[in-house]
Amino acid sequence: MPSKAISFSGLLAGVALALAITPASAKDIVLGASVQLTGSSANTGRYYKDAYEFAVEKINEAGGVKVGGEQVKLALKIYDNQSDVNLSVRQYTQLVSQDKVDFLLGPFASNFALADSAISEKYQIPMIQGGGASDQIFSRNFKYIFGTLAPASNYFGSTVEMLKGLDPAPQSVALLYADDAFDVSVADGTRKLLDDAGLKTVMDEKYSSNASDFNSLLSQIKSNGAEAVLVAGHETEILNFVRQAKSLAVAPKMYSFTVGVPSEDFRKALGADADYAYGMTAWLPSADNKDKWFGDAAQFADAYKKKFGYDPDYHAASGAADVEAFAQAIEDAGGTDPAKVRDAIAKLSFDSLYGKIAFAENGQIDLPQTVIQVQDGKVVDVYGANGVINKPKYPMPAWNAR
């Protein structure tokens, strides 16, 4: 195996420079990834780069990974896929076939993870990723892909349960979703959830990813009288949706989004207009989530913000947990043999800052989603596995009555 020392001069097919690098020696265990550091998804991609670096740094500060009685350090090699899924696939191929990294961390977004996991399966190199939740990723009987996000098909599960208990409960629901792998999986699962809950779906519409004009869909919501609006999409789409909803004075009793609400940037971008919006998260920075490297999730969140200047959300927490899962599995396997580490990952059961890390047979973790709402500019957890946590602000008032 060639030396794993990393050079800044290596370009991938003349297109992408290796960024976000932890220098490696020949003895280090190298984790490789392709992440959206520029382009349309860079705002979320940074969570993964930062979380990977932070977790590697913390594990190395504690001595590294114990392998055969020796402490071995972790190292990173991360490429910028420029938010281009085809480039991402080429970069993962580069990581395993030329860079000879030991293991793979994932990109952000389900369509990327869906494509990139084919590389880990082809080369039988384990990939642990916390950026893709689409059920499609885990329905192919692949053995080398593992995910720390809950199934997309159940993202709105807790939200639908909450809807039934609201007073007055909404009688009609609009379901909107982008046409990518994650959002299609969300919609497929949500239809059944709504039907089982006895809620009437008056609108079920797919829109193009990266859409910027929602006026037509909002006009339909206004005309059909949907009282609850559930939107599965990307953060930039949701920002446009909210701004245009205000412009057209479309104010149902509530709206909920798969992304955005947990993000500090989302709330800053909308200001007071973010209030009343619902979202969901599988992670909150609770001291109840104990972690042997960071102490607990609250300590992780404080240290993360101090280091990077912004609050982590569940993307960052899942990314850090992915690195921790590799560290634990390598120790359990007693080395870096890919097949043995793969089997060790499948058997993991340990507490982390993200929650319990224990993968189901299909390779995915199913942590319950907590419903959150922006109230007076702050994120408040309102509904969880055990019911109401804090009272939601409901129904949402008209825009001119706020």
C-alpha positions as a printed NumPy array, in Angstrom:
array([[  0.   ,   0.   ,   0.   ],
       [  1.391,   3.439,  -0.929],
       [  2.002,   6.035,   1.736],
       [ -1.135,   7.724,   3.023],
       [  0.599,  11.076,   3.459],
       [ -1.685,  13.649,   1.864],
       [ -0.627,  16.337,  -0.583],
       [ -2.523,  19.512,  -1.482],
       [ -1.366,  19.158,  -5.084],
       [ -3.571,  16.178,  -5.969],
       [ -6.458,  17.101,  -8.241],
       [ -9.258,  14.674,  -9.056],
       [ -9.473,  14.434, -12.828],
       [ -8.372,  18.036, -12.968],
       [-11.595,  19.105, -11.277],
       [-11.542,  18.915,  -7.484],
       [ -8.943,  19.599,  -4.868],
       [ -8.728,  17.522,  -1.715],
       [ -9.882,  19.812,   1.069],
       [-10.455,  19.573,   4.821],
       [ -7.498,  17.344,   5.464],
       [ -6.078,  15.851,   8.629],
       [ -2.443,  14.983,   7.772],
       [ -1.783,  11.266,   7.886],
       [  1.218,   9.068,   8.452],
       [  1.574,   5.618,   6.939],
       [  0.353,   4.071,  10.202],
       [ -2.799,   6.152,  10.564],
       [ -6.278,   4.849,   9.825],
       [ -7.646,   7.088,   7.07 ],
       [-11.332,   7.885,   6.696],
       [-12.315,   9.289,   3.307],
       [-15.357,  11.257,   2.204],
       [-16.76 ,  13.448,  -0.539],
       [-18.784,  16.332,   0.9  ],
       [-20.642,  19.362,  -0.45 ],
       [-18.29 ,  22.2  ,   0.484],
       [-19.316,  24.452,  -2.408],
       [-22.411,  24.624,  -4.575],
       [-26.098,  24.535,  -3.692],
       [-25.79 ,  22.175,  -0.7  ],
       [-22.677,  23.653,   0.891],
       [-24.545,  25.213,   3.798],
       [-25.492,  21.742,   5.068],
       [-22.406,  19.967,   3.767],
       [-20.224,  22.011,   6.11 ],
       [-21.859,  20.297,   9.097],
       [-20.347,  16.993,   7.986],
       [-16.882,  18.334,   7.232],
       [-16.758,  20.12 ,  10.57 ],
       [-18.211,  17.199,  12.518],
       [-15.827,  14.694,  10.933],
       [-12.836,  16.883,  11.729],
       [-14.008,  17.58 ,  15.268],
       [-14.654,  13.915,  16.091],
       [-11.311,  12.804,  14.654],
       [ -9.558,  15.525,  16.631],
       [-11.311,  14.524,  19.86 ],
       [-10.627,  10.799,  19.431],
       [ -6.959,  11.467,  18.622],
       [ -6.635,  13.735,  21.669],
       [ -7.773,  10.756,  23.757],
       [ -5.017,   8.619,  22.243],
       [ -6.687,   7.389,  19.085],
       [ -8.049,   3.927,  18.403],
       [ -6.723,   0.892,  20.234],
       [ -5.648,  -1.789,  17.757],
       [ -3.823,  -4.881,  18.947],
       [ -2.527,  -3.194,  22.084],
       [ -1.337,  -0.141,  20.151],
       [ -2.948,   3.307,  19.953],
       [ -3.435,   4.348,  16.328],
       [ -4.506,   7.817,  15.189],
       [ -7.306,   8.599,  12.75 ],
       [ -6.835,  10.82 ,   9.693],
       [ -9.204,  12.344,   7.137],
       [ -9.182,  12.87 ,   3.414],
       [-12.158,  14.872,   2.194],
       [-12.96 ,  16.018,  -1.325],
       [-15.354,  18.796,  -2.276],
       [-17.947,  17.324,  -4.631],
       [-19.231,  20.814,  -5.452],
       [-22.817,  19.571,  -4.879],
       [-22.488,  17.41 ,  -8.002],
       [-23.55 ,  13.787,  -7.507],
       [-21.614,  12.521, -10.528],
       [-18.433,  14.141,  -9.265],
       [-19.098,  12.634,  -5.844],
       [-19.214,   9.114,  -7.303],
       [-15.916,   9.702,  -9.094],
       [-14.351,  10.998,  -5.906],
       [-15.404,   7.974,  -3.864],
       [-13.944,   5.776,  -6.579],
       [-10.727,   7.802,  -6.288],
       [-10.706,   7.451,  -2.508],
       [-10.857,   3.652,  -2.539],
       [ -9.002,   2.762,  -5.747],
       [ -6.18 ,   5.33 ,  -5.767],
       [ -5.992,   7.044,  -2.38 ],
       [ -6.447,   3.675,  -0.641],
       [ -8.315,   5.076,   2.331],
       [ -9.288,   2.51 ,   4.931],
       [-12.981,   3.373,   5.354],
       [-15.615,   5.753,   4.039],
       [-17.709,   8.452,   5.661],
       [-20.717,   9.732,   3.8  ],
       [-21.841,  12.823,   1.892],
       [-24.918,  14.912,   2.619],
       [-28.262,  14.096,   0.961],
       [-29.975,  10.864,   0.05 ],
       [-29.428,  11.048,  -3.702],
       [-25.681,  11.338,  -3.056],
       [-25.65 ,   8.506,  -0.499],
       [-27.738,   6.345,  -2.829],
       [-25.185,   6.695,  -5.622],
       [-22.021,   6.747,  -3.517],
       [-22.915,   3.658,  -1.479],
       [-22.686,   1.633,  -4.674],
       [-18.947,   2.334,  -4.584],
       [-18.58 ,   1.089,  -1.011],
       [-20.514,  -2.047,  -1.936],
       [-18.515,  -2.656,  -5.115],
       [-15.176,  -2.411,  -3.326],
       [-16.523,  -3.903,  -0.065],
       [-15.286,  -0.971,   2.   ],
       [-17.658,  -0.022,   4.848],
       [-19.347,   3.365,   4.651],
       [-21.092,   4.939,   7.638],
       [-23.093,   7.995,   6.67 ],
       [-25.404,  10.374,   8.494],
       [-26.522,  12.42 ,   5.497],
       [-28.925,  10.133,   3.631],
       [-32.195,   8.829,   5.065],
       [-34.069,   7.605,   1.979],
       [-35.481,   4.109,   2.393],
       [-34.125,   3.324,  -1.076],
       [-30.556,   3.389,   0.26 ],
       [-31.272,   0.495,   2.602],
       [-33.662,  -1.574,   0.483],
       [-31.028,  -3.081,  -1.85 ],
       [-29.604,  -5.688,   0.551],
       [-26.217,  -3.97 ,   0.47 ],
       [-23.899,  -5.157,   3.236],
       [-21.39 ,  -2.277,   3.454],
       [-23.611,   0.793,   3.883],
       [-24.765,   1.991,   7.308],
       [-26.807,   5.075,   8.173],
       [-27.427,   7.07 ,  11.336],
       [-30.488,   9.01 ,  10.134],
       [-33.971,   7.64 ,  10.768],
       [-35.948,   6.292,   7.766],
       [-37.286,   9.075,   5.573],
       [-40.636,   7.303,   5.331],
       [-41.232,   8.031,   9.026],
       [-39.891,  11.594,   9.222],
       [-43.412,  12.962,   9.67 ],
       [-44.453,  10.115,  11.997],
       [-44.315,  12.142,  15.225],
       [-45.828,  15.156,  13.451],
       [-48.867,  13.181,  12.302],
       [-49.32 ,  11.832,  15.827],
       [-49.217,  15.398,  17.128],
       [-51.77 ,  16.563,  14.551],
       [-54.374,  14.202,  15.968],
       [-54.073,  15.811,  19.401],
       [-54.157,  19.485,  18.369],
       [-57.186,  21.543,  19.358],
       [-58.88 ,  21.962,  17.024],
       [-57.324,  19.111,  15.045],
       [-56.753,  19.971,  11.381],
       [-59.292,  18.31 ,   9.105],
       [-57.355,  18.583,   5.835],
       [-53.695,  18.23 ,   4.907],
       [-51.568,  19.306,   1.947],
       [-48.464,  17.216,   1.197],
       [-45.747,  18.781,  -0.965],
       [-42.406,  17.182,  -1.785],
       [-39.375,  17.573,  -4.031],
       [-38.604,  14.962,  -6.665],
       [-35.366,  13.571,  -5.165],
       [-34.825,  10.228,  -3.416],
       [-35.214,  11.5  ,   0.152],
       [-38.328,  13.58 ,  -0.366],
       [-40.061,  10.912,  -2.466],
       [-39.44 ,   8.429,   0.37 ],
       [-40.836,  10.946,   2.859],
       [-43.987,  11.38 ,   0.772],
       [-44.471,   7.644,   0.241],
       [-44.37 ,   7.032,   3.98 ],
       [-46.408,  10.104,   4.921],
       [-49.358,   9.143,   2.698],
       [-49.843,   5.975,   4.716],
       [-49.341,   7.803,   8.003],
       [-52.04 ,  10.332,   7.11 ],
       [-54.409,   7.641,   5.899],
       [-53.922,   5.544,   9.035],
       [-54.559,   8.652,  11.155],
       [-57.826,   9.324,   9.357],
       [-56.651,  12.695,   8.078],
       [-57.927,  13.891,   4.706],
       [-55.242,  14.708,   2.136],
       [-56.602,  17.457,  -0.121],
       [-53.345,  18.032,  -2.   ],
       [-50.485,  15.706,  -2.918],
       [-48.019,  17.473,  -5.203],
       [-44.441,  16.855,  -6.313],
       [-42.243,  19.765,  -7.387],
       [-38.814,  19.988,  -9.009],
       [-35.784,  20.036,  -6.726],
       [-34.249,  23.512,  -6.403],
       [-37.579,  25.106,  -7.364],
       [-37.793,  28.782,  -6.479],
       [-41.393,  29.609,  -7.43 ],
       [-44.108,  28.219,  -5.155],
       [-46.842,  30.705,  -6.024],
       [-48.956,  28.162,  -7.908],
       [-48.776,  25.563,  -5.121],
       [-49.527,  28.207,  -2.494],
       [-52.518,  29.404,  -4.476],
       [-53.821,  25.841,  -4.508],
       [-53.381,  25.609,  -0.737],
       [-55.346,  28.831,  -0.346],
       [-58.164,  27.627,  -2.585],
       [-58.502,  24.087,  -1.21 ],
       [-58.436,  25.258,   2.396],
       [-55.744,  22.864,   3.645],
       [-55.403,  23.403,   7.383],
       [-52.047,  21.651,   7.793],
       [-49.245,  21.812,   5.226],
       [-46.39 ,  19.281,   5.264],
       [-43.419,  20.063,   3.026],
       [-40.484,  17.761,   2.261],
       [-37.723,  19.676,   0.524],
       [-34.399,  21.442,   0.757],
       [-33.604,  24.443,   2.93 ],
       [-33.414,  26.997,   0.118],
       [-36.782,  25.775,  -1.185],
       [-38.346,  26.075,   2.259],
       [-37.041,  29.616,   2.653],
       [-38.648,  30.576,  -0.649],
       [-41.85 ,  28.791,   0.319],
       [-42.203,  30.73 ,   3.585],
       [-41.38 ,  34.087,   2.002],
       [-43.91 ,  33.541,  -0.769],
       [-46.529,  32.265,   1.681],
       [-46.255,  35.571,   3.503],
       [-46.389,  37.53 ,   0.247],
       [-49.596,  35.732,  -0.792],
       [-51.041,  35.788,   2.757],
       [-51.33 ,  32.003,   2.858],
       [-51.625,  31.028,   6.521],
       [-52.966,  27.562,   7.275],
       [-53.315,  26.458,  10.884],
       [-49.819,  24.998,  10.758],
       [-47.002,  24.106,   8.434],
       [-44.142,  21.674,   9.01 ],
       [-40.909,  21.145,   7.114],
       [-38.448,  18.261,   6.946],
       [-35.491,  20.65 ,   6.952],
       [-34.581,  24.148,   8.048],
       [-36.257,  24.557,  11.42 ],
       [-33.369,  23.014,  13.437],
       [-30.874,  25.268,  11.648],
       [-29.669,  28.545,  13.123],
       [-29.142,  29.903,   9.594],
       [-32.765,  29.181,   8.681],
       [-34.056,  31.196,  11.625],
       [-31.636,  34.039,  10.951],
       [-32.643,  34.16 ,   7.284],
       [-36.367,  34.451,   8.062],
       [-36.238,  36.392,  11.299],
       [-39.669,  36.684,  12.897],
       [-41.232,  35.005,   9.855],
       [-39.753,  31.681,  11.052],
       [-42.04 ,  31.735,  14.107],
       [-44.758,  29.057,  14.258],
       [-42.932,  26.804,  11.777],
       [-42.709,  23.146,  12.799],
       [-39.923,  20.734,  11.968],
       [-38.425,  17.574,  13.358],
       [-35.12 ,  16.344,  14.675],
       [-33.72 ,  13.034,  15.864],
       [-31.253,  14.908,  18.077],
       [-31.228,  17.697,  20.617],
       [-28.156,  18.721,  22.64 ],
       [-29.275,  17.002,  25.815],
       [-26.94 ,  16.106,  28.664],
       [-28.85 ,  12.803,  28.787],
       [-26.94 ,  11.605,  25.711],
       [-23.701,  10.4  ,  27.288],
       [-20.566,  10.12 ,  25.212],
       [-17.163,   8.721,  26.134],
       [-15.255,  11.198,  23.967],
       [-17.216,  14.438,  24.406],
       [-18.836,  13.781,  27.779],
       [-22.402,  14.33 ,  26.617],
       [-24.366,  15.993,  23.817],
       [-24.596,  19.329,  25.621],
       [-20.83 ,  19.482,  26.016],
       [-20.416,  18.514,  22.373],
       [-22.753,  21.317,  21.271],
       [-20.957,  23.919,  23.395],
       [-17.521,  22.862,  22.182],
       [-18.699,  22.663,  18.559],
       [-20.061,  26.217,  18.609],
       [-16.916,  27.501,  20.278],
       [-14.767,  25.879,  17.587],
       [-16.831,  26.636,  14.464],
       [-18.903,  29.659,  15.459],
       [-22.358,  28.202,  14.827],
       [-24.722,  25.795,  16.579],
       [-24.691,  22.157,  15.516],
       [-27.926,  20.431,  14.541],
       [-28.691,  16.767,  13.957],
       [-26.559,  16.716,  10.791],
       [-23.447,  17.542,  12.8  ],
       [-24.355,  15.149,  15.608],
       [-24.933,  12.263,  13.221],
       [-21.672,  13.044,  11.4  ],
       [-19.672,  12.969,  14.635],
       [-21.385,   9.715,  15.6  ],
       [-20.354,   8.183,  12.269],
       [-16.692,   8.732,  13.146],
       [-17.226,   7.383,  16.651],
       [-18.925,   4.296,  15.221],
       [-15.849,   3.556,  13.116],
       [-13.542,   4.065,  16.108],
       [-15.568,   1.652,  18.211],
       [-15.946,  -0.938,  15.432],
       [-12.22 ,  -0.914,  14.621],
       [-11.421,  -1.532,  18.273],
       [-14.047,  -4.303,  18.437],
       [-12.671,  -5.906,  15.256],
       [ -9.097,  -5.652,  16.509],
       [ -7.863,  -4.212,  13.23 ],
       [ -8.768,  -2.673,   9.897],
       [ -9.778,  -5.696,   7.842],
       [-12.829,  -4.317,   5.963],
       [-14.96 ,  -7.448,   6.318],
       [-14.262,  -7.772,  10.035],
       [-14.919,  -4.071,  10.65 ],
       [-18.124,  -4.35 ,   8.632],
       [-19.311,  -7.182,  10.875],
       [-18.309,  -5.218,  13.975],
       [-20.328,  -2.197,  12.769],
       [-23.375,  -4.412,  12.328],
       [-23.063,  -5.544,  15.961],
       [-22.426,  -2.118,  17.528],
       [-24.374,  -1.093,  20.595],
       [-22.997,   1.915,  22.448],
       [-24.114,   5.286,  23.776],
       [-22.999,   8.388,  21.894],
       [-23.649,  12.11 ,  21.83 ],
       [-26.197,  11.327,  19.098],
       [-27.989,   8.595,  21.001],
       [-27.793,   4.8  ,  21.004],
       [-25.735,   3.548,  18.076],
       [-27.175,   0.175,  17.1  ],
       [-27.924,  -0.596,  13.463],
       [-30.936,  -2.589,  12.314],
       [-30.48 ,  -5.549,   9.983],
       [-30.816,  -3.276,   6.943],
       [-27.986,  -1.055,   8.225],
       [-30.079,   1.9  ,   9.381],
       [-30.691,   3.386,  12.816],
       [-34.288,   4.325,  13.62 ],
       [-34.202,   7.063,  16.255],
       [-37.572,   8.687,  17.055],
       [-38.186,  12.158,  15.651],
       [-38.986,  14.958,  18.088],
       [-41.332,  17.627,  16.728],
       [-39.88 ,  21.104,  17.2  ],
       [-41.328,  24.555,  16.617],
       [-39.856,  28.021,  16.318],
       [-41.352,  30.095,  19.128],
       [-40.21 ,  33.708,  19.516],
       [-37.093,  32.964,  17.491],
       [-36.062,  29.897,  19.494],
       [-36.427,  26.182,  18.825],
       [-38.754,  24.487,  21.298],
       [-39.33 ,  20.732,  21.473],
       [-43.109,  20.278,  21.512],
       [-43.882,  16.605,  20.873],
       [-41.936,  13.377,  21.265],
       [-42.25 ,   9.648,  21.74 ],
       [-44.112,  10.146,  25.013],
       [-46.477,  12.849,  23.783],
       [-46.549,  16.598,  24.406],
       [-43.312,  18.059,  25.794],
       [-44.05 ,  21.787,  25.582],
       [-47.256,  23.409,  24.386],
       [-47.177,  24.177,  20.657],
       [-48.236,  27.607,  19.44 ],
       [-51.32 ,  26.667,  17.442],
       [-53.102,  27.612,  15.291],
       [-50.783,  29.868,  13.35 ],
       [-52.229,  33.405,  13.057],
       [-52.653,  35.268,   9.794],
       [-49.487,  37.002,   8.634],
       [-50.967,  40.454,   9.236],
       [-52.041,  39.485,  12.762],
       [-48.614,  38.565,  14.114]])
